[in-house]
Amino acid sequence: MDLDEALALARSPLWSERGRSGQQLSSFAGGAAADDALRGLLLDEGDTAVIDATGLALLERGDQAAWKVLASVWLVAPPEQADHLTSLLSQTLFRVSSDQGEAARLKSILTTLAADGDADARAGAKDLLRQVGSSLPT
């Protein structure tokens, strides 16, 4: 699926298509149009399965572009969406906590994003770093 097709699915009235869009768009994270659509999907008010599918795809990608999208919605997500994001993050932290290399990589990404030019990503990364930094091995 190309970017245009994934962006079109992000606007679908069907939750299953929006969820699939989030999975596909995660590979385009770092591009302005994809990031805007991904943020919208992570804040989806129609169905939390969309949040879960999108968040999981971004966490599986796990690079700085993916974490920037996640960080940018971290502090602005309404309570229901925030609960799902927290659950996804908990699963990732459990996995990362057993691998010092992965833990160091995640801390490095969040530290870099804590100085990002995007205010929402910067604030979200600072909060994530504060919350998870001490629980990850060094």
C-alpha positions in Angstrom: 0.0 0.0 0.0 1.4 3.4 -0.9 1.2 6.6 1.1 -1.8 8.0 -0.7 -3.8 4.9 -0.2 -2.9 4.7 3.5 -3.8 8.4 4.0 -7.2 7.8 2.3 -7.9 4.9 4.6 -7.1 7.1 7.6 -10.3 9.0 6.8 -12.5 6.0 6.4 -15.6 5.7 8.5 -14.7 2.0 9.1 -12.6 1.4 12.1 -11.0 -1.6 10.5 -9.7 0.5 7.6 -8.5 3.2 9.9 -6.6 0.5 11.9 -5.1 -0.9 8.8 -4.1 2.6 7.8 -2.3 3.1 11.0 -0.3 -0.1 10.5 0.6 0.9 7.0 1.3 4.6 7.8 3.8 3.6 10.5 6.3 2.8 7.8 6.0 6.4 6.6 6.5 8.0 10.0 8.8 11.0 9.8 6.9 12.5 6.8 4.6 15.4 7.6 1.5 14.0 6.0 2.0 10.5 7.6 2.7 12.0 11.0 -0.4 14.2 10.9 -2.5 11.2 10.0 -0.8 8.9 12.6 -1.5 11.5 15.3 -5.1 11.6 14.3 -5.3 7.8 14.4 -3.7 7.7 17.9 -6.4 10.1 19.1 -9.2 8.3 17.3 -12.5 8.8 19.0 -14.5 6.3 17.0 -12.8 3.1 18.1 -9.9 2.3 20.4 -8.9 -0.6 18.2 -7.5 2.0 15.8 -5.4 3.4 18.6 -4.1 0.0 19.5 -3.3 -1.0 15.9 -1.5 2.3 15.2 0.3 2.5 18.5 1.5 -1.1 18.2 2.8 -0.6 14.7 4.7 2.5 15.8 6.2 0.7 18.8 7.2 -2.2 16.7 9.0 0.2 14.4 10.6 1.7 17.5 12.8 4.3 15.9 13.0 8.1 16.6 10.4 8.9 13.9 7.9 6.5 15.5 8.6 7.7 19.0 8.2 11.3 17.9 4.6 10.6 16.8 3.8 8.8 20.0 5.4 11.5 22.2 3.5 14.2 20.3 0.1 12.8 21.5 1.3 11.6 24.9 0.2 14.7 26.9 -2.7 15.8 24.6 -4.6 12.5 24.5 -8.0 12.5 26.1 -8.4 10.0 29.0 -9.8 7.0 27.0 -7.1 7.3 24.4 -4.4 7.9 27.0 -5.4 4.7 28.8 -4.8 2.7 25.6 -1.5 4.5 24.9 -0.4 3.8 28.5 -1.2 0.1 28.1 0.8 -0.2 24.9 3.7 1.6 26.4 3.6 -0.7 29.5 3.9 -3.7 27.2 6.9 -2.2 25.4 8.6 -1.2 28.6 8.3 -4.7 30.0 10.0 -6.1 26.8 12.7 -3.4 26.8 13.4 -3.7 30.5 15.1 -7.1 30.0 17.5 -5.8 27.3 20.0 -3.1 28.4 20.8 -2.2 24.8 17.2 -1.6 23.9 16.7 0.3 27.2 19.7 2.6 26.4 18.4 3.1 22.8 15.0 4.1 24.1 16.5 6.5 26.6 18.6 8.0 23.9 15.7 8.5 21.6 13.6 10.1 24.3 16.5 12.3 25.4 16.9 13.5 21.8 13.1 14.1 21.4 13.1 16.1 24.7 15.0 18.8 22.7 12.8 18.5 19.6 11.5 21.6 17.8 7.9 20.4 18.0 6.5 21.5 21.4 4.1 18.6 21.8 6.7 16.0 21.0 9.2 17.7 23.2 6.8 17.9 26.2 5.7 14.3 25.6 9.2 13.0 25.4 10.2 14.8 28.6 7.2 13.3 30.4 7.9 9.8 29.0 11.6 10.1 30.0 10.6 11.2 33.5 8.2 8.4 33.9 10.1 5.5 32.3 13.7 6.6 32.6 14.2 5.4 36.1 12.5 2.1 35.5 14.8 1.1 32.6 18.1 -0.5 33.3 21.2 1.5 32.5 
